[in-house]
Amino acid sequence: MQKHIKIYALMLIVLLCVNAAVYRHLDKRSDESYNNLKSLYQQKNVSAFLYLIKHASSSIPLAETLETISQTKENEDPVKVRALIEKAKIQAEELDEQLLTFIEFSDDYSNNAEPRLSINQTVMTSDIQEDMFELAFMARTWRPLYNISYAYWKSNPKMIDARTRETLRLLATELRDLDKTISLYKENASFITPLDYATHTKPRLLEQLKPHLEKLKIIQDDFVEINSP
């Protein structure tokens, strides 16, 4: 009986050792598979970022539309003014989406960061990236345009006041400066390797976008505060 117990104990030990070896092997394969998928995700992310920069749209058309609205005459045809405002709203939404997408794809892999879900189900890897996304969300240029559109629709007679005209000019000036920043990256995109983008260009872009977004937010906040009831 005692001999049988020893045999069973030995078999149990062997089985446990085999299970441990199999587990370690599967765990190692799982880690290798995960690291491989993570590496592929990073490569795809960098390629997408590079494509976005190369094909970045200019913010000049929106700036020009805002300037045109700010220069309309007091007795301008309301149909023309409304058409310009609607055009500006569409251009603003496209630009806002582009900036948010730039930030979303500016992942930081310097410390082998893990992707994580953040604002509006976007995937990011750093606190800086999340803060920038939130700033860009609050600095969206469509915000004052919808307020301006509503105010113009309500006004009788139809008119755009002096404060609104000044806000449009300020926004246009900052959008022109923003375009200069993005254009520099766009012009250099063909000469920079994907590795450079992953390690250097993304953080620099976020750093240089920040003052533009902060200025756009301040202009809008001042306008909303003055025009609030």
Secondary structure, 3 states (H helix, E strand, C coil): CHHHHHHHHHHHHHHHHHHHHHHHHHHHHHHHHHHHHHHHHHHHHHHHHHHHHHCCCCCHHHHHHHHHHHCCCCCCCHHHHHHHHHHHHHHHHHHHHHHHHHHHCCCCCCCCCCCEECHHHCEECCHHHHHHHHHHHHCCCHHHHHHHHHHHHHCCCCCCCHHHHHHHHHHHHHHHHHHHHHHHHHHHHHHCCHHHHHHHHHHHHHHHHHHHHHHHHHHHHHHHHHHCC
